[in-house]
Amino acid sequence: MKELRSGGRIAGSIVSLCVVMMMALSLTGCMERKFENPYRLEERGLDMDALLSGYAGEGENPGYGSLFAGDLCVITDESIYDTEEISSEAGAVFGLTSHETLYSKNAFERLYPASITKIMTAILAIRYGNLSDTVTVTQDAVITESGASLCGIHPGDRLTLEQLLYGLMLPSGNDAGAAIAVHIAGSIEAFADMMNEEARRLGAVDTHFVNPHGLTDENHYTTAYDLYLIYREALTLPEFRTVTGTLSYQASYTDAAGAPVTQTWDNTNQYLIGKRETPDGLTVFSGKTGSTQAAGSCLIMATRDEADGGEYISVVLKSPDRNSLYENMTKLISRIGN
């Protein structure tokens, strides 16, 4: 289940790097050259340091262009960080604005994400659904696993996709996740395929989903780094920022018999709702919690440095309990601005 990948890596697949190199060769006319030994990179005339930094060197054919990962945080050596600083299995802080990694512990270890899975579900709902659509909840939304978080919808209920999105992200409704999946893709399995396709598109190569909510399955896993890639994408969607930054939401809809139903859903992020103190100068504006016996206590969130407006993504996976989860997260975000 777990796999620790040693050394650094540039986000995404090596194939993408190869494509960039081929484009650079084509643009400079190098594709027409004949090489005595085509397997020796030195003969190809590429300045790899310049290519990695996004240009060919001043006065020397500038314009190779940036790598596709040029605006992503990279992790080169986790040994430079104090891994004993946090008690969780994995944790990291990434500069969304600065593209700088502030801390990393086991960022490439495959772990269960629990309800942080729902970030991907939200991305697909926003991107491929119409939030004003009326959704009729099916039997797929009946979740019987002990301890599973629910927003309280039932088969036959009729509510909008936007309301389901709030039910998914605020109280972390597994039932809302199932309802969204069936509405968007027709089945849980088909939606999981969409989730995995989107993960590959984002370069989340150590991720595999089998459901839209994160209930435990040995084939359902991700990494702290992949979650950074996924969450980074989610934060490009204004609707996602609005929903995940909302403290409380009241949903009014109808049940199977047409009777009115009203529910209030509250955010579970303790920084947002004021149960945990945020370090001075920082504002938490989005986040998603997750917890199962197998995954432990998990949290990913977005924080803004009020001094310069810089935004950061921080993630903690597999903390022993909820209290240590927030202690670990506070230690991580305290690095911002220091």
C-alpha positions as CSV (number, residue, x, y, z in Angstrom):
1,M,0.0,0.0,0.0
2,K,2.7,2.5,1.0
3,E,5.5,3.6,-1.2
4,L,8.2,6.1,-0.3
5,R,9.8,7.7,-3.3
6,S,13.4,8.8,-2.6
7,G,15.0,12.0,-4.0
8,G,13.3,14.9,-5.6
9,R,11.1,15.0,-8.7
10,I,9.6,17.6,-11.0
11,A,5.8,17.3,-10.8
12,G,4.1,15.4,-13.6
13,S,5.3,12.7,-15.9
14,I,8.7,12.5,-17.6
15,V,6.8,12.3,-20.9
16,S,5.9,16.0,-20.5
17,L,9.6,16.9,-20.1
18,C,10.4,15.0,-23.3
19,V,7.7,16.8,-25.2
20,V,9.1,20.2,-24.1
21,M,12.6,19.1,-25.2
22,M,11.4,18.0,-28.6
23,M,9.5,21.3,-29.0
24,A,12.7,23.2,-28.1
25,L,14.7,21.2,-30.6
26,S,12.1,21.8,-33.3
27,L,11.9,25.6,-32.7
28,T,15.7,26.0,-32.9
29,G,16.0,23.9,-36.1
30,C,18.0,21.2,-34.3
31,M,15.6,18.5,-35.6
32,E,17.3,18.8,-39.0
33,R,20.8,18.0,-37.7
34,K,22.5,14.7,-38.0
35,F,24.4,13.4,-35.0
36,E,27.3,11.0,-34.9
37,N,26.1,9.6,-31.7
38,P,22.4,10.6,-31.2
39,Y,22.3,9.1,-27.7
40,R,24.8,11.7,-26.3
41,L,22.9,14.7,-25.0
42,E,25.9,16.9,-25.3
43,E,25.8,16.7,-29.1
44,R,22.3,18.1,-29.2
45,G,23.4,21.6,-28.1
46,L,21.0,21.9,-25.3
47,D,21.8,23.9,-22.2
48,M,19.9,21.8,-19.7
49,D,20.3,24.2,-16.8
50,A,18.9,27.0,-19.0
51,L,16.1,24.7,-20.3
52,L,15.1,23.9,-16.7
53,S,15.1,27.5,-15.8
54,G,12.9,28.4,-18.8
55,Y,15.4,30.1,-21.1
56,A,18.3,29.3,-23.3
57,G,20.7,31.9,-21.9
58,E,21.1,35.6,-22.6
59,G,21.9,36.2,-26.2
60,E,21.8,32.5,-27.0
61,N,18.5,31.6,-28.7
62,P,16.2,32.7,-25.9
63,G,12.8,31.3,-26.1
64,Y,12.9,27.6,-25.3
65,G,9.9,28.4,-23.1
66,S,9.1,27.3,-19.5
67,L,8.7,23.7,-18.5
68,F,5.1,22.7,-17.8
69,A,6.1,22.4,-14.1
70,G,7.7,25.8,-14.0
71,D,5.0,27.2,-11.7
72,L,4.9,24.2,-9.4
73,C,6.6,23.6,-6.1
74,V,9.2,20.9,-6.3
75,I,10.8,18.8,-3.5
76,T,14.5,18.1,-3.9
77,D,15.6,16.8,-0.5
78,E,13.3,16.1,2.5
79,S,16.4,15.5,4.7
80,I,16.8,19.3,5.1
81,Y,13.6,19.4,7.2
82,D,13.1,18.3,10.7
83,T,10.8,15.2,10.3
84,E,10.3,15.0,14.0
85,E,8.7,18.5,14.0
86,I,5.3,16.9,13.3
87,S,3.8,13.6,14.5
88,S,1.7,12.9,11.5
89,E,2.9,10.4,8.9
90,A,3.1,13.0,6.2
91,G,2.9,16.8,5.9
92,A,4.0,19.7,3.7
93,V,3.6,23.4,3.0
94,F,3.7,24.7,-0.6
95,G,3.7,28.3,-1.8
96,L,0.8,28.7,-4.2
97,T,2.1,32.2,-5.1
98,S,5.9,31.8,-4.5
99,H,6.1,28.2,-5.9
100,E,8.4,27.4,-2.9
101,T,8.3,24.3,-0.7
102,L,8.5,25.4,2.9
103,Y,8.4,21.9,4.5
104,S,8.0,18.3,3.4
105,K,7.8,15.0,5.2
106,N,7.0,11.8,3.3
107,A,5.3,13.8,0.6
108,F,5.5,11.0,-1.9
109,E,4.3,8.2,0.5
110,R,1.0,6.6,-0.6
111,L,-1.6,7.0,2.1
112,Y,-5.4,6.9,2.5
113,P,-6.8,10.4,2.0
114,A,-10.2,9.9,3.7
115,S,-12.6,12.7,2.9
116,I,-9.9,14.9,1.3
117,T,-10.9,12.8,-1.7
118,K,-13.9,15.1,-2.0
119,I,-11.8,17.9,-3.4
120,M,-11.5,15.9,-6.7
121,T,-15.3,15.2,-6.6
122,A,-15.9,18.9,-6.2
123,I,-13.6,19.7,-9.2
124,L,-15.5,17.4,-11.5
125,A,-18.9,18.6,-10.2
126,I,-18.0,22.2,-11.0
127,R,-16.2,21.5,-14.2
128,Y,-18.6,19.1,-15.8
129,G,-21.9,19.8,-14.1
130,N,-24.4,22.7,-14.1
131,L,-24.7,23.8,-10.5
132,S,-28.3,24.9,-11.1
133,D,-29.3,21.4,-12.2
134,T,-31.9,19.6,-10.1
135,V,-30.6,16.2,-8.9
136,T,-32.8,13.4,-7.7
137,V,-30.9,11.4,-5.1
138,T,-30.7,7.6,-5.9
139,Q,-30.2,4.6,-3.7
140,D,-26.4,4.9,-4.3
141,A,-26.5,7.7,-1.7
142,V,-27.3,5.2,1.1
143,I,-24.1,4.9,3.1
144,T,-24.2,2.3,5.9
145,E,-20.6,2.2,7.0
146,S,-20.2,2.9,10.7
147,G,-18.9,6.4,11.5
148,A,-19.3,7.7,7.9
149,S,-20.1,11.4,7.8
150,L,-23.4,12.3,6.1
151,C,-25.2,15.4,5.1
152,G,-28.6,13.6,5.7
153,I,-30.0,13.3,2.2
154,H,-32.2,10.3,1.2
155,P,-33.3,8.6,-2.0
156,G,-35.9,10.6,-3.8
157,D,-34.8,13.9,-2.4
158,R,-34.6,16.7,-5.1
159,L,-32.0,19.4,-4.6
160,T,-29.6,21.3,-6.8
161,L,-26.1,20.3,-7.7
162,E,-24.9,23.4,-5.9
163,Q,-26.6,22.4,-2.7
164,L,-25.0,19.0,-3.0
165,L,-21.7,20.6,-3.3
166,Y,-22.2,22.4,0.0
167,G,-23.4,19.1,1.5
168,L,-20.2,17.4,0.2
169,M,-17.7,20.0,1.4
170,L,-19.1,21.5,4.7
171,P,-20.4,18.5,6.7
172,S,-18.3,16.1,4.5
173,G,-21.3,14.2,3.3
174,N,-20.4,10.8,1.8
175,D,-24.0,10.6,0.7
176,A,-23.7,13.9,-1.2
177,G,-20.5,12.5,-2.9
178,A,-22.4,9.4,-4.2
179,A,-25.3,11.6,-5.4
180,I,-22.9,13.9,-7.3
181,A,-21.0,10.9,-8.9
182,V,-24.2,9.3,-10.2
183,H,-25.5,12.6,-11.5
184,I,-22.3,13.5,-13.3
185,A,-21.2,10.1,-14.6
186,G,-24.1,7.7,-14.3
187,S,-22.4,5.4,-11.7
188,I,-19.8,5.4,-9.0
189,E,-17.5,3.4,-11.1
190,A,-17.7,5.7,-14.1
191,F,-17.1,8.7,-11.9
192,A,-14.0,7.1,-10.3
193,D,-12.7,6.7,-13.9
194,M,-13.2,10.4,-14.4
195,M,-11.4,11.1,-11.1
196,N,-8.4,9.1,-12.1
197,E,-8.3,10.7,-15.6
198,E,-8.3,14.1,-14.0
199,A,-5.6,13.1,-11.6
200,R,-3.4,12.0,-14.5
201,R,-4.0,15.2,-16.3
202,L,-2.8,17.1,-13.2
203,G,0.3,15.0,-12.9
204,A,-0.9,13.2,-9.7
205,V,0.8,10.0,-10.7
206,D,0.7,8.4,-7.3
207,T,-3.0,8.7,-6.9
208,H,-5.8,6.2,-7.5
209,F,-9.5,6.7,-6.6
210,V,-12.3,4.1,-6.5
211,N,-15.0,6.2,-5.0
212,P,-16.1,9.9,-4.7
213,H,-16.0,10.2,-0.9
214,G,-12.9,8.5,0.5
215,L,-14.3,5.6,2.4
216,T,-11.4,3.1,2.9
217,D,-10.4,0.9,0.1
218,E,-6.9,-0.6,-0.4
219,N,-6.9,0.7,-4.0
220,H,-7.9,4.2,-3.0
221,Y,-4.8,6.2,-2.2
222,T,-2.8,9.4,-2.9
223,T,0.2,11.4,-1.5
224,A,0.6,14.7,0.1
225,Y,2.3,16.0,-3.0
226,D,-0.5,14.8,-5.3
227,L,-3.0,16.4,-3.0
228,Y,-1.2,19.7,-3.4
229,L,-1.5,19.3,-7.2
230,I,-5.2,18.5,-7.0
231,Y,-6.0,21.2,-4.4
232,R,-4.0,23.8,-6.5
233,E,-6.3,23.0,-9.4
234,A,-9.4,23.3,-7.2
235,L,-8.4,26.7,-6.1
236,T,-8.5,28.0,-9.7
237,L,-12.3,27.5,-9.5
238,P,-14.1,30.5,-7.9
239,E,-17.0,28.3,-7.0
240,F,-14.7,26.0,-5.0
241,R,-13.2,28.9,-3.1
242,T,-16.7,30.1,-2.2
243,V,-18.0,26.8,-1.0
244,T,-15.0,25.7,1.0
245,G,-14.7,29.2,2.6
246,T,-18.3,29.2,3.8
247,L,-18.9,28.7,7.5
248,S,-22.5,27.6,7.4
249,Y,-25.0,26.9,4.7
250,Q,-28.8,26.4,4.8
251,A,-30.2,24.1,2.1
252,S,-33.9,24.0,1.3
253,Y,-35.2,21.3,-1.0
254,T,-38.0,18.7,-1.3
255,D,-38.1,15.0,-0.3
256,A,-39.5,12.1,-2.3
257,A,-43.0,13.0,-1.4
258,G,-42.6,16.6,-2.4
259,A,-42.5,17.9,1.2
260,P,-40.1,20.7,2.0
261,V,-36.9,19.9,3.8
262,T,-34.4,22.4,5.4
263,Q,-31.0,21.5,6.7
264,T,-28.1,23.6,8.0
265,W,-24.6,22.3,7.2
266,D,-21.5,23.6,9.1
267,N,-17.9,23.7,8.0
268,T,-15.6,21.2,9.8
269,N,-12.4,23.2,9.5
270,Q,-11.7,24.4,13.0
271,Y,-9.5,27.3,11.9
272,L,-12.4,28.7,9.8
273,I,-15.0,28.4,12.4
274,G,-12.8,29.8,15.2
275,K,-12.3,26.7,17.3
276,R,-8.5,26.8,16.6
277,E,-6.4,29.9,16.7
278,T,-4.7,30.9,13.4
279,P,-1.1,32.2,13.8
280,D,-0.9,36.0,13.7
281,G,-0.8,37.5,10.2
282,L,-2.4,34.5,8.5
283,T,-5.9,33.9,7.3
284,V,-7.2,30.4,6.5
285,F,-9.7,30.8,3.6
286,S,-10.4,27.2,2.4
287,G,-9.9,23.7,3.5
288,K,-11.1,20.1,3.8
289,T,-10.9,17.7,6.7
290,G,-10.9,13.9,6.5
291,S,-10.9,11.1,9.0
292,T,-11.2,7.3,9.0
293,Q,-9.6,4.6,11.2
294,A,-7.2,3.7,8.3
295,A,-6.4,7.2,7.2
296,G,-6.1,8.8,10.7
297,S,-6.9,12.5,10.9
298,C,-6.2,14.5,7.8
299,L,-6.5,18.1,6.7
300,I,-5.6,20.2,3.7
301,M,-6.2,23.9,3.5
302,A,-5.3,27.2,1.9
303,T,-3.8,30.1,3.9
304,R,-3.1,33.7,3.0
305,D,-0.2,35.7,4.4
306,E,-1.7,39.1,5.1
307,A,1.7,40.9,4.9
308,D,2.1,40.3,1.2
309,G,-1.1,38.5,0.0
310,G,0.8,35.3,-0.8
311,E,-1.2,32.1,-0.7
312,Y,-0.1,28.7,0.6
313,I,-1.3,25.1,0.5
314,S,-0.6,23.0,3.6
315,V,-1.5,19.3,4.1
316,V,-1.3,16.9,7.0
317,L,-2.0,13.2,6.5
318,K,-2.4,10.4,9.1
319,S,-2.2,12.3,12.4
320,P,-2.9,10.1,15.4
321,D,-6.0,12.1,16.4
322,R,-7.9,15.4,15.8
323,N,-6.0,17.3,18.5
324,S,-2.6,16.4,17.1
325,L,-3.9,17.1,13.6
326,Y,-4.4,20.8,14.4
327,E,-1.2,21.0,16.5
328,N,0.7,19.6,13.5
329,M,-1.0,22.0,11.1
330,T,-0.3,25.0,13.3
331,K,3.4,24.1,13.3
332,L,3.4,23.9,9.5
333,I,1.6,27.1,8.7
334,S,3.7,29.0,11.3
335,R,6.5,28.6,8.8
336,I,4.7,31.0,6.5
337,G,6.3,34.5,6.5
338,N,9.3,33.3,8.6
